[in-house]
Amino acid sequence: MKDNNLTSEIIGGAIEVHRALGPGLLESAYNECLAYELEIRGLSVQREVAMPIIYKEVELDHGYRIDLLIEERIVVELKVVENFTDVHTAQILTYMKLGGFDLGLLINFHEKLLKNGVKRFVF
């Protein structure tokens, strides 16, 4: 599947979850439901992917965790916040850079309309 089709499928799945549950739940609930939704759509989904960080000669086994990794190439970072901040942007860009991933989605389930809470990143 091409990246544009894949991101459309991920966003569509997120919208489906948001329609069913609405805003106001914990991030972990949306994580679980979105992972399930994407799996039933036939996508490969890895949850809470631990990625190492190498600093000088030291490797930290669990430097960070990606919320969802779709098809082993798209980072999906979920939030439940009033508004995205620069820290959220920096977080997903860092995950993409350190993991060598070119594409990422930042999704905020706190929005009344989920389409207002989706940002796409290309690294």
C-alpha positions as CSV (number, residue, x, y, z in Angstrom):
1,M,0.0,0.0,0.0
2,K,1.3,3.5,-0.9
3,D,2.1,5.9,2.0
4,N,-0.8,8.3,1.1
5,N,-3.3,5.4,1.1
6,L,-1.9,4.0,4.3
7,T,-2.1,7.3,6.1
8,S,-5.7,7.8,4.8
9,E,-6.5,4.3,6.2
10,I,-4.9,5.2,9.6
11,I,-6.8,8.5,9.8
12,G,-10.0,6.8,8.8
13,G,-9.5,4.2,11.5
14,A,-8.9,7.0,14.1
15,I,-12.0,8.8,13.0
16,E,-14.0,5.6,13.4
17,V,-12.7,5.1,16.9
18,H,-13.4,8.8,17.8
19,R,-16.9,8.6,16.4
20,A,-17.6,5.5,18.6
21,L,-16.0,6.8,21.8
22,G,-15.8,10.5,21.5
23,P,-13.3,12.7,23.4
24,G,-12.6,12.4,27.1
25,L,-11.0,9.0,27.6
26,L,-7.4,8.1,28.5
27,E,-4.8,7.8,25.8
28,S,-4.4,4.1,26.5
29,A,-8.0,3.5,25.6
30,Y,-7.6,5.1,22.2
31,N,-4.4,3.3,21.7
32,E,-6.0,-0.1,22.3
33,C,-9.0,0.7,20.2
34,L,-7.1,2.2,17.3
35,A,-4.7,-0.7,17.2
36,Y,-7.7,-3.1,17.0
37,E,-9.4,-1.0,14.3
38,L,-6.3,-0.9,12.1
39,E,-5.7,-4.7,12.6
40,I,-9.3,-5.5,11.4
41,R,-8.5,-3.3,8.4
42,G,-5.7,-5.7,7.6
43,L,-2.8,-3.5,8.7
44,S,0.3,-4.6,10.6
45,V,0.3,-2.8,14.0
46,Q,3.0,-2.8,16.7
47,R,2.1,-1.2,20.0
48,E,4.4,0.5,22.5
49,V,7.5,-0.2,20.4
50,A,10.5,0.2,22.6
51,M,13.4,1.8,20.7
52,P,17.0,2.1,22.0
53,I,19.0,5.2,22.1
54,I,22.7,5.1,21.5
55,Y,24.6,7.9,23.3
56,K,28.3,7.8,22.7
57,E,29.2,4.3,23.7
58,V,26.1,3.6,25.8
59,E,23.0,1.9,24.5
60,L,19.8,2.6,26.5
61,D,17.5,-0.3,25.7
62,H,14.3,1.6,26.2
63,G,15.1,5.2,25.3
64,Y,11.6,5.8,24.1
65,R,8.4,4.1,23.1
66,I,6.4,4.6,19.9
67,D,2.7,4.5,20.6
68,L,1.9,2.7,17.3
69,L,4.1,1.6,14.4
70,I,2.1,0.8,11.3
71,E,3.4,-1.5,8.6
72,E,6.8,-1.1,10.2
73,R,7.2,2.4,8.6
74,I,4.7,4.9,9.9
75,V,4.9,6.3,13.4
76,V,1.6,7.1,15.1
77,E,1.8,9.2,18.3
78,L,-1.5,9.6,20.2
79,K,-2.4,12.4,22.5
80,V,-5.3,13.5,24.6
81,V,-4.5,17.2,25.2
82,E,-6.1,20.6,24.8
83,N,-3.8,21.7,22.0
84,F,-0.6,20.4,20.4
85,T,2.5,22.0,21.6
86,D,6.0,22.3,20.2
87,V,7.1,19.5,22.5
88,H,4.6,17.1,20.8
89,T,6.0,18.1,17.4
90,A,9.6,17.6,18.7
91,Q,8.7,14.3,20.2
92,I,7.3,12.7,17.0
93,L,10.1,14.2,14.9
94,T,12.7,12.8,17.3
95,Y,11.0,9.3,17.2
96,M,11.0,9.4,13.4
97,K,14.7,10.5,13.2
98,L,16.0,8.1,15.8
99,G,14.0,5.2,14.3
100,G,14.8,6.1,10.7
101,F,11.1,6.5,9.8
102,D,10.1,8.9,7.0
103,L,6.4,9.4,7.9
104,G,4.5,10.1,11.1
105,L,1.0,11.0,12.3
106,L,0.3,13.0,15.5
107,I,-3.3,12.4,16.5
108,N,-5.2,14.3,19.3
109,F,-8.3,12.5,20.5
110,H,-9.3,15.4,22.7
111,E,-10.7,17.4,19.8
112,K,-14.4,17.6,19.2
113,L,-13.8,16.9,15.5
114,L,-10.9,14.5,15.1
115,K,-9.9,16.0,11.7
116,N,-8.8,19.1,13.6
117,G,-6.4,17.0,15.7
118,V,-4.4,15.3,13.0
119,K,-0.9,16.4,11.9
120,R,1.1,14.6,9.3
121,F,4.9,14.7,9.4
122,V,7.4,13.8,6.7
123,F,11.1,13.5,7.7
